[in-house]
Amino acid sequence: MRRSLLALTAIGVMTVGSLAACNSGDDTGTGATKTPKIGVILPDSKSSNRWETADHKYLEDAFKAAGVKYDIQNAQGDKSAFQTIADQMITNGATVLLTVNLDSGTGKAVIDKARSQGVATIDYDRLTLGGNASYYVSFDNEAVGKLQGQGLVDCLTKKNVKNPVIAELNGSPTDNNATLFKNGYDSVLKPKYDAKEYTKGPDQSVPDWDNAQGGVIFEQMMTTAKGKIDGVLAANDGLGNAAIAILKKNKLNGKVPVTGQDATVQGLQNILLGDQCMTVYKAIKKEADEASALAILLAKGEKKDTGQSVTDPTTQQKVPAVLLTPVSITIDNVKDVVTDGFVKKEELCAGDFAAKCTAAGIS
C-alpha cells in the first residue's frame, strides 16, 4: 500500500479559498476550453508524507516535461474538500482527473460526476470500489501484504520466538488497499495460527491511517494482551513507528519485531536502529510515471492497452490496470532504497545515523 512518510506535522483542514491557491501548471482554465488539462487530487499529508514529497513532485515533473496543463491539489483528509476540488477542476476545464480517494463513496461520486461531464478518470494507488475508472495504477497490494507477513515470520524465526502472539495494526477500513494488504499478510499468518505455531492476538484497523490514533490503539492492545505481544504486523511505517513508541515506553523496542511499508526515512531509520524489522519499498517514481503517461494519453484523447486488469469486487467489472512489483527491505538491503534515489543519504544518515548507515553498507 504508494498508499505510505513521517516526522509528521498535523495540518489543519484547508478552506476552499486556500484549496484553490495550490500548485498548478495553469491558472487560467475556464469551463469553455477543451485544451488537454490534468487535475490531480492527492488525499492528505498526515497519513504519509509521500503524497507531497514524492507523488506530487514526480507527477508535476512528468506533466511539465510533456508540456501539458495541470492542477495538483491535496484534500488534506477532508471528503467535502475532495469533492469541492474535483468540482472546481471540472469547471476549470480538466479533461482528466487522477485521484487518490479518501473512501470509495466519495471517490465514486467524483468519478460519476467526471464521467457525466466527459472527463476521463484514473484511480491512483487506491481502487475506488464501484467507480469503474478509466484506469487503475498501483502496486500489487496483496503482494505488499505477503511481503509484510513473510517479513514478520522471518524476523520471528531469527529471534527464535516460540508460539509468538501477533498483533495486527491494520490500515484504514475505508481504504481498499488496506483490505488488500491484510488479505496478503493474513494469507501468510493464518496458516501459522491454524497450526498453533503462532497465537493470533489483537487485530484492529486504524481509521484514516491516523498515526496518533494508531499509537492509542496499540497501547490498548498491549493492555488487553497484558504486555504479551511478540510481533507486530503494522500496515505501514507510520503505524509501525506509533507501535515502536509504545514498545519503547515498555522497554520492548528491538525485542518485538515490527513491520512497515513505504520505505520512509523514519521507517528506514527504525530499521537501522533495530526497532523495525522490515518495510516494503514501492518505487513511487515508477508508479507516478505510469500514471502520468496514461493521464497524458487520455488528455489527448488517446488510450492504451495495459495488458492488465483488476476486478472491482463490488461490480465484478474489470478495470484496466498497471500493477507494479513491491520489494521487501530489511537491514540487509536497506542501501538499495538510497541507491535507487528514493531516499537521500544525507537525510537518512544525518547525525547519529551516520555510523549505522556505514555499517549497513550505505556509502
C-alpha positions as CSV (number, residue, x, y, z in Angstrom):
1,M,0.0,0.0,0.0
2,R,2.1,4.2,-2.6
3,R,-0.8,4.5,-0.4
4,S,2.6,5.4,2.9
5,L,6.3,9.4,5.0
6,L,6.7,10.7,8.5
7,A,8.1,13.2,11.0
8,L,4.5,14.4,10.6
9,T,3.0,17.7,11.5
10,A,-0.8,17.9,11.8
11,I,-2.2,20.0,9.1
12,G,-5.5,21.7,9.6
13,V,-8.3,21.4,7.1
14,M,-7.8,23.9,4.4
15,T,-10.5,26.3,3.4
16,V,-12.0,26.3,0.0
17,G,-10.1,29.5,-0.8
18,S,-6.8,28.0,0.2
19,L,-7.5,24.9,-1.7
20,A,-7.7,26.9,-4.9
21,A,-4.3,28.5,-4.2
22,C,-2.2,25.5,-4.7
23,N,0.4,24.2,-7.2
24,S,-0.8,24.5,-10.7
25,G,0.6,24.4,-14.2
26,D,-2.2,26.6,-15.4
27,D,-4.1,29.3,-13.6
28,T,-6.4,30.4,-16.4
29,G,-8.6,27.4,-17.1
30,T,-12.2,28.0,-18.0
31,G,-15.2,25.8,-18.5
32,A,-15.2,26.6,-22.2
33,T,-11.8,25.3,-23.0
34,K,-11.2,21.7,-24.2
35,T,-7.4,22.1,-24.1
36,P,-5.9,19.0,-22.5
37,K,-5.6,19.6,-18.8
38,I,-5.0,17.1,-16.0
39,G,-6.4,17.5,-12.5
40,V,-4.8,15.6,-9.6
41,I,-6.2,15.2,-6.2
42,L,-3.9,13.8,-3.5
43,P,-5.5,12.5,-0.2
44,D,-3.6,14.1,2.7
45,S,-0.3,14.9,4.2
46,K,-1.0,13.4,7.6
47,S,-1.1,9.7,7.0
48,S,2.1,9.7,4.9
49,N,4.3,12.5,3.6
50,R,4.9,10.5,0.4
51,W,2.0,12.3,-1.3
52,E,3.7,15.7,-1.2
53,T,7.4,14.8,-1.1
54,A,7.3,12.1,-3.8
55,D,4.0,11.7,-5.7
56,H,3.4,15.4,-6.2
57,K,6.9,16.0,-7.3
58,Y,7.1,13.1,-9.8
59,L,3.7,13.8,-11.3
60,E,4.5,17.5,-11.7
61,D,7.8,16.8,-13.3
62,A,6.2,14.5,-15.8
63,F,3.4,17.0,-16.8
64,K,6.0,19.8,-17.1
65,A,8.2,17.6,-19.3
66,A,5.2,16.8,-21.5
67,G,4.1,20.4,-21.7
68,V,0.5,19.7,-20.6
69,K,-1.5,21.9,-18.3
70,Y,-2.2,20.5,-14.9
71,D,-3.5,21.3,-11.4
72,I,-2.3,19.3,-8.4
73,Q,-4.1,19.8,-5.1
74,N,-4.3,18.0,-1.8
75,A,-7.6,17.3,0.0
76,Q,-5.9,17.1,3.4
77,G,-8.2,14.3,4.6
78,D,-11.4,16.3,4.1
79,K,-14.0,14.4,2.0
80,S,-16.0,17.6,1.4
81,A,-12.9,19.4,0.2
82,F,-12.1,16.4,-2.1
83,Q,-15.4,16.8,-3.8
84,T,-15.1,20.6,-3.9
85,I,-11.7,20.4,-5.5
86,A,-13.0,17.9,-8.1
87,D,-15.9,20.2,-9.0
88,Q,-13.5,23.2,-9.4
89,M,-11.2,21.2,-11.6
90,I,-14.0,20.0,-13.9
91,T,-15.4,23.6,-14.1
92,N,-11.9,24.9,-14.9
93,G,-11.6,22.6,-17.9
94,A,-9.9,19.4,-16.6
95,T,-10.1,16.7,-19.3
96,V,-8.6,14.0,-17.0
97,L,-8.9,13.5,-13.2
98,L,-6.3,11.5,-11.5
99,T,-7.4,10.9,-7.9
100,V,-6.4,9.1,-4.7
101,N,-9.7,8.6,-3.0
102,L,-10.3,9.1,0.7
103,D,-13.0,6.5,0.6
104,S,-14.8,4.7,-2.2
105,G,-18.1,6.5,-1.6
106,T,-16.6,10.0,-2.1
107,G,-14.3,8.7,-4.8
108,K,-17.2,7.2,-6.8
109,A,-19.3,10.4,-6.6
110,V,-16.3,12.3,-8.1
111,I,-15.8,9.7,-10.8
112,D,-19.5,9.6,-11.7
113,K,-19.6,13.4,-11.9
114,A,-16.5,13.4,-14.1
115,R,-17.9,10.8,-16.4
116,S,-21.1,12.7,-16.8
117,Q,-19.0,15.7,-18.0
118,G,-16.9,13.7,-20.4
119,V,-13.8,13.7,-18.1
120,A,-11.6,10.6,-18.1
121,T,-10.5,9.3,-14.7
122,I,-7.6,7.4,-13.2
123,D,-7.6,5.7,-9.8
124,Y,-4.1,6.3,-8.5
125,D,-2.7,4.0,-5.8
126,R,-6.2,3.1,-4.4
127,L,-9.0,1.5,-6.3
128,T,-12.4,3.2,-6.0
129,L,-14.9,0.4,-5.4
130,G,-17.9,0.8,-7.7
131,G,-16.2,3.7,-9.6
132,N,-15.0,1.9,-12.7
133,A,-12.4,4.5,-13.5
134,S,-10.8,4.5,-17.0
135,Y,-7.6,3.1,-15.5
136,Y,-6.1,2.0,-12.1
137,V,-2.4,2.4,-11.4
138,S,-0.9,1.0,-8.3
139,F,1.3,-1.7,-6.8
140,D,0.2,-5.4,-6.4
141,N,-1.1,-4.7,-3.0
142,E,-1.8,-8.3,-1.9
143,A,1.9,-8.9,-2.8
144,V,2.8,-6.0,-0.5
145,G,0.9,-7.7,2.4
146,K,2.5,-11.1,1.6
147,L,5.9,-9.4,1.9
148,Q,4.9,-7.9,5.3
149,G,3.6,-11.3,6.6
150,Q,6.7,-13.2,5.4
151,G,9.0,-10.4,6.7
152,L,7.5,-10.8,10.2
153,V,7.8,-14.6,10.0
154,D,11.4,-14.3,9.1
155,C,12.2,-11.8,11.9
156,L,10.5,-14.0,14.5
157,T,12.4,-17.0,13.2
158,K,15.7,-15.2,13.5
159,K,14.8,-14.3,17.1
160,N,13.7,-17.9,17.7
161,V,10.4,-16.9,19.3
162,K,8.2,-19.8,20.2
163,N,4.5,-19.6,19.7
164,P,4.6,-15.8,19.4
165,V,1.5,-13.6,20.0
166,I,0.9,-11.4,17.0
167,A,-0.9,-8.1,17.0
168,E,-2.2,-6.8,13.7
169,L,-2.4,-3.0,13.3
170,N,-4.2,-2.6,10.1
171,G,-4.8,0.4,7.8
172,S,-7.9,2.4,7.3
173,P,-11.1,0.4,7.0
174,T,-12.3,2.7,4.2
175,D,-9.2,2.1,2.1
176,N,-9.4,-0.8,-0.3
177,N,-5.6,-1.0,-0.3
178,A,-5.7,-1.7,3.5
179,T,-8.0,-4.6,2.8
180,L,-5.7,-6.0,0.1
181,F,-2.6,-5.6,2.4
182,K,-4.5,-7.6,5.1
183,N,-5.5,-10.3,2.7
184,G,-1.9,-10.6,1.8
185,Y,-0.4,-10.8,5.3
186,D,-3.2,-12.9,6.6
187,S,-2.6,-15.4,3.8
188,V,0.9,-15.9,5.4
189,L,-0.1,-15.7,9.1
190,K,-3.3,-17.6,9.1
191,P,-1.7,-21.0,8.4
192,K,0.6,-20.3,11.4
193,Y,-2.4,-19.5,13.6
194,D,-4.2,-22.6,12.3
195,A,-1.2,-24.8,13.0
196,K,-0.9,-23.4,16.5
197,E,2.6,-22.2,15.7
198,Y,1.5,-18.6,16.3
199,T,-1.2,-17.1,18.5
200,K,-3.5,-14.5,17.0
201,G,-3.6,-11.5,19.3
202,P,-5.3,-8.1,18.9
203,D,-6.4,-7.3,15.4
204,Q,-7.7,-3.8,14.7
205,S,-7.9,-1.2,11.9
206,V,-6.8,2.4,12.3
207,P,-9.3,5.0,10.9
208,D,-7.8,7.2,8.2
209,W,-4.4,5.7,8.8
210,D,-4.1,8.2,11.7
211,N,-0.7,7.5,13.3
212,A,-1.6,9.2,16.6
213,Q,-4.7,7.1,16.9
214,G,-2.7,4.0,15.9
215,G,-0.5,4.6,18.9
216,V,-3.5,4.8,21.2
217,I,-4.9,1.6,19.7
218,F,-1.7,-0.2,20.1
219,E,-1.3,0.9,23.7
220,Q,-4.8,-0.5,24.3
221,M,-3.7,-3.7,22.6
222,M,-0.7,-4.0,24.9
223,T,-3.0,-3.5,27.9
224,T,-5.5,-6.1,26.6
225,A,-2.7,-8.6,26.0
226,K,-1.1,-7.8,29.4
227,G,2.1,-6.9,27.7
228,K,2.3,-10.3,25.9
229,I,2.8,-9.2,22.3
230,D,5.7,-10.8,20.4
231,G,5.3,-9.5,16.9
232,V,3.5,-6.5,15.3
233,L,2.2,-6.6,11.8
234,A,1.9,-2.8,11.3
235,A,0.4,-1.9,7.9
236,N,2.8,1.0,7.1
237,D,5.8,2.8,8.5
238,G,3.7,5.4,10.3
239,L,1.7,2.9,12.2
240,G,4.9,0.9,12.8
241,N,6.5,3.9,14.4
242,A,3.5,4.5,16.5
243,A,3.8,0.9,17.8
244,I,7.5,1.3,18.4
245,A,6.9,4.4,20.5
246,I,4.7,2.3,22.8
247,L,7.2,-0.5,22.8
248,K,9.9,2.0,23.9
249,K,7.7,3.1,26.8
250,N,7.7,-0.6,27.9
251,K,11.4,-1.2,27.1
252,L,10.5,-3.7,24.4
253,N,11.7,-1.9,21.3
254,G,14.1,-4.1,19.4
255,K,12.8,-7.1,21.2
256,V,9.4,-7.2,19.4
257,P,9.7,-7.3,15.6
258,V,7.6,-4.6,13.9
259,T,6.8,-4.4,10.1
260,G,6.0,-1.4,8.0
261,Q,5.6,-0.2,4.4
262,D,6.6,2.8,2.3
263,A,10.3,2.8,3.0
264,T,10.1,6.2,4.7
265,V,13.1,7.9,6.2
266,Q,11.8,7.2,9.6
267,G,10.9,3.6,8.8
268,L,14.4,3.0,7.4
269,Q,16.0,4.7,10.4
270,N,14.0,2.4,12.7
271,I,15.4,-0.5,10.7
272,L,18.9,0.9,11.2
273,L,18.2,1.1,14.9
274,G,16.9,-2.4,15.0
275,D,13.5,-1.3,16.2
276,Q,11.7,-2.2,13.0
277,C,12.4,-5.5,11.2
278,M,11.3,-4.6,7.7
279,T,9.4,-2.3,5.4
280,V,8.1,-2.5,1.8
281,Y,9.6,-0.3,-0.9
282,K,7.3,0.8,-3.6
283,A,9.1,2.7,-6.3
284,I,6.8,5.6,-6.3
285,K,8.5,7.3,-9.2
286,K,7.6,4.3,-11.4
287,E,4.0,4.5,-10.2
288,A,3.8,8.2,-10.9
289,D,5.5,7.8,-14.3
290,E,3.0,5.1,-15.3
291,A,0.0,7.2,-14.1
292,S,1.2,10.4,-15.7
293,A,1.8,8.7,-19.0
294,L,-1.7,7.4,-19.0
295,A,-3.1,10.7,-17.9
296,I,-1.3,12.5,-20.8
297,L,-2.6,10.0,-23.3
298,L,-6.2,10.4,-22.0
299,A,-5.9,14.2,-22.0
300,K,-5.0,14.0,-25.7
301,G,-8.0,11.7,-26.4
302,E,-5.9,8.5,-26.7
303,K,-6.0,5.2,-24.9
304,K,-3.6,2.3,-24.2
305,D,-4.0,-1.4,-23.7
306,T,-2.1,-2.1,-20.4
307,G,-2.4,-5.8,-20.7
308,Q,-3.5,-6.0,-17.1
309,S,-6.8,-5.5,-15.2
310,V,-8.3,-5.8,-11.7
311,T,-11.8,-6.9,-10.9
312,D,-13.8,-4.5,-8.9
313,P,-15.2,-6.6,-6.1
314,T,-18.4,-4.6,-5.8
315,T,-19.4,-4.5,-9.5
316,Q,-17.3,-7.5,-10.8
317,Q,-16.3,-5.3,-13.7
318,K,-12.7,-5.4,-14.9
319,V,-10.7,-2.1,-14.7
320,P,-7.7,-1.7,-17.0
321,A,-4.7,-1.6,-14.7
322,V,-1.0,-1.1,-14.2
323,L,0.3,-3.1,-11.2
324,L,3.9,-2.7,-10.1
325,T,6.0,-5.0,-8.1
326,P,6.9,-4.1,-4.5
327,V,10.2,-5.0,-2.8
328,S,10.9,-6.2,0.8
329,I,13.5,-4.1,2.6
330,T,15.5,-5.3,5.7
331,I,18.8,-4.3,7.3
332,D,20.5,-6.4,4.6
333,N,19.3,-4.4,1.6
334,V,18.3,-1.0,3.1
335,K,21.0,0.6,1.0
336,D,19.0,-0.3,-2.2
337,V,16.4,2.4,-1.4
338,V,19.2,5.0,-1.3
339,T,20.9,3.6,-4.4
340,D,17.5,3.8,-6.3
341,G,17.4,7.5,-5.4
342,F,14.1,7.3,-3.4
343,V,15.7,8.4,-0.2
344,K,18.7,10.8,0.0
345,K,21.7,9.6,2.0
346,E,22.2,13.0,3.7
347,E,18.7,12.8,5.1
348,L,18.7,9.2,6.1
349,C,22.2,9.2,7.5
350,A,22.2,12.5,9.4
351,G,23.7,12.8,12.8
352,D,23.8,9.6,14.9
353,F,22.7,7.6,11.9
354,A,25.9,8.1,10.0
355,A,27.7,5.2,11.6
356,K,24.7,2.9,11.3
357,C,24.5,3.8,7.6
358,T,28.1,2.9,7.1
359,A,27.6,-0.4,8.9
360,A,24.6,-1.1,6.6
361,G,26.8,-0.5,3.5
362,I,25.4,2.9,2.6
363,S,28.2,4.9,1.1
